[in-house]
Amino acid sequence: MPVELPKAQPRTWRADVSQGVFETLLVRDGRPVDLDAHLTRLRTSLRTLYPSHTLPSLDVPVERGPCGRPSTGMSVSALRIAVAPDPSGKLAATIERRPASGHFATENGGKVTTRAISLHSLRLAGGLGEHKWVDRSLLDEAQTGLPGDALPLIVDSDGAVLEASRANVFVVHDGALHTPPLDGRILPGITRRRVIERARAAAVPVHEQPLDRDDLLHADEVFLTGSVRGIEPVETLDGAALGVEHRVSDALR
């Protein structure tokens, strides 16, 4: 039996702009993956949010071996680049390496795990928007009490499914991909774009169009995309089991 959307009124939320914006990306063999795309998205946000500020230098180190070549055989990790106004009012960047949260195993060649995710609807008017905010207070609150393999799913007041708290959403119907459009309510994901490009190159139909919960509940498969975890299958939505074929997502992965 389909599970109804929680009856709570949609919440409204505005990020604390003073905390800045950030990017998190995968680092493999000492080399940041899709670095240029991440820096372009970050700079676009900074120019929009802080138009009167000078952008800081964003020199990201690449670890190199003894012959000047990128290092190999390293554990897979994540890189976080955050930019926010400092006490003097200037934009300042912090760049730090972080573990990849156990989602990549060095003994498996750095491939992403395939642990299924469960989604729990969070009604949020207007969504999170197109910037990757450092202020994640609302998402942290929504995550409280959920198990480790569960994520909030942002659903707008009009019933439109937007994105998960840290990933874009795709559904598969009859071999075709469907994903919410870039209409200002969701993050323009780097891996989202890569998946669309790869699908079209493989002659898989792709539709960027509004989705609702019924689209997920009746899909052949549902998956998430993110820069560190790659493609993650989704198993349930608000307790209801979803399609488990995973043929398209496995091929794209």
N, C-alpha and C positions, 0 to 999 in steps of 0.2 A: 504494500500500500504506500503511495507517495507520501512523503513527509512534508507537512505544511511549513512555510516560512515562519520563523518565530514572530509573534505578534507585537513585539516591542517596537515602539516608534523609532524611525531612523534617527541616528545620532548625527549631530553636526560637530565638526572639528576643524580647527585651523592650526597648522604646525607653527611652532615657535621658530620664526625665521632667523632669530639671533643665534640659534644653535647650528645653522648652516646646512649644507648638503654633502652627500658622500657618494662614493662608488666602491663596490667590492668586486674584485675580479680574481679569477683563477691564475695561479702561477705554476707552471709546469717546467721542470728542468731549468729553473731560474729565470724563465721568460714569462712575463705577464701576457695572458691570452687576450686578444682583442683590445690591447691597450689604447690604440688610437681612437677606437669607437667609444670607449669609456671616457676618455679625456674630452672628446668632442661633446658628449652628452653633459659632462660636468661643466664645461665652460659655457654651454648654452644655458644651463640653469643659472650659473653665476651672473651672466650678462642680463638675464631676465630679472633676477631677484635683487641684484646689487648693481644697478646700471651706472651709478656714479663712482664705483670702486675700481681700482686697478687690479687686474687678475694676478694672483701670485704665481710664482714659478712652480711648475709641476714636474720636476725632474724625478722620474721613477727609476731606481737603480735596477740594472740587470746583472745578476751574478754571473761571473765569467770564470772559466777554468784557466789553467796555467798558460795556455797558448792564445788567450784572448777570445776563445770561443765560449758560447753559452755552456754553463755547467750541465752535466747529465747525471742521471742516477739519483737526483735529489728527491726528497719526499714532496708530494704535492701540497701546496699551501694556498692561502688566500691573501690578497693584498687589499688593504683598506686605505682609501684616499679621502680625507675629509677636509672641507674648507668652510671657515666661519669667520666672522669679524673678531679680531682680538681686542683687548682692552683699549687700544688706541684707536679702534675703529677701522683698521686696515684688515683686509682679507688675509688670513694665514692658513697655510695647508699643513696637515699632519699626515704622514705616510707610515704605515706600520704593517708588518707581516704578521699573519695570524694562522693558526692551524685551520685546516679545512673541515673542522668539526667532525672528523671521523667519517665523512661521507665519501672520501676517496681513499682507496687502499693501495699503498705502494706495492704490495705483493700481487695486486691485480692489475698492474700496469697503469695505475691512476684512473681506472674506469670508475664511473659513478655507481653507487649501490642502486639497487632496484627496490628498495623498501617502499611500499605503498603508503600514500598519504591519505588521511581523512580530513575532510573540510567541514568547517562549522560556520554557518552564515553570520555575518556581522553587518547589520544594516547601517549604512553611512551615507548621508546625503552628499552627493557630489564626488564621492570617492576620495582617494588620497591625492589625486592630481598627477601631473607629469614630472614632478621633481622627487628625487630620492632624499627624503628628509632625515637629518640626524635625529630630530625629535620623533621618537617612536613610542611615546608614552601611551597613546591610545592602543597601539598594537600590542605593546607589552601587557597592558591591562587585559585586552581580549585574549591573549595567550595564556594568562594565568588560569590554572586549573585544567588546561588541556594537556593530554598526553604528549610525549615527545614526537610522535609521528602525526600530530594534528596541527592544522593551521587555520586561522580565520580566513574566510572568503568574503571579500568586500562586495556587498550587494547594495545598489543605489536605491533611493526611495521610489523610483519608478519600476523596481524589480529587476533592473539590468544587472547581470553578473559582470563584475569589472575585473578583479584580479585577486590572487591570494596575497597574504601579507608580505611575502617575499618573492613572489613569482607571478609570471603571466599564465593565463589559462587557455588551454586548447581543448576542443572536443572533436571527435571523429564520428561522422555520420556517413554510412555507405561509402567509405573509402576517401571522403573529402574532409579537409581540415576546416574548422571554424574557430575564430578567435575574436574577442571584442576589438572594435576599431580604436585607433589612436585619436580620440576625440577630446583630449585634455583631461580625461578622468582617470587615466591609467599611465603607468610608467612605460615609456617606449623602450622595451627591453632589448638588450643586445642579442641575447640568445633567442628571443622571440623572432627577431629579424632573421637570424641565421636559419632557424627552423623553417620559416616561410620561404627563404631563398632555396634551401635544400629541397623542400617539398615541391616547389615549382620546377626545379631542375629535374626532379624525378617524375614529372607529369602528374603529381598529386594535386587535385583542385584545392585551392585555398580561398576561403571567404572571410573577409574582415567585416563583421557585421554584429549588431547587438545580439547578445545571448541572454536567456533567462534560466532559472533553475530547472525548468522542464527540459531544456536543451541538454543539460548535464545528466539529468535523471534518465533520459531516454537515449543517451549516446552509446555508441559501440565501445568507446573508450574515452577517458578524460586524462589529461596529463598537464603537468606544470613545467615551465621552463625558467631557468635562472642561470646566472653566469658561473657560479661555483658548483652547484649540484647538477647542472645539465638538465636532462629530461627526467621527471619523476612521475610515475603512474599514480593516479588517484583511485582510491578504493571505495570510499563512502562519502556521502554528502548529508550532513545532519542525521547520520545514522542509517540512511538508505544506501543499499549496495548499488554500485555503478557497474557499467559494462567492463568486462575484464579481458577483452581480446588482446589489446596492446600490440597488435601486428604493425600498425602504422608507426606508433611511437618507438617500437623496437627497431624498425628499419631506419628511422630518422636518427636514433641514438647512435 
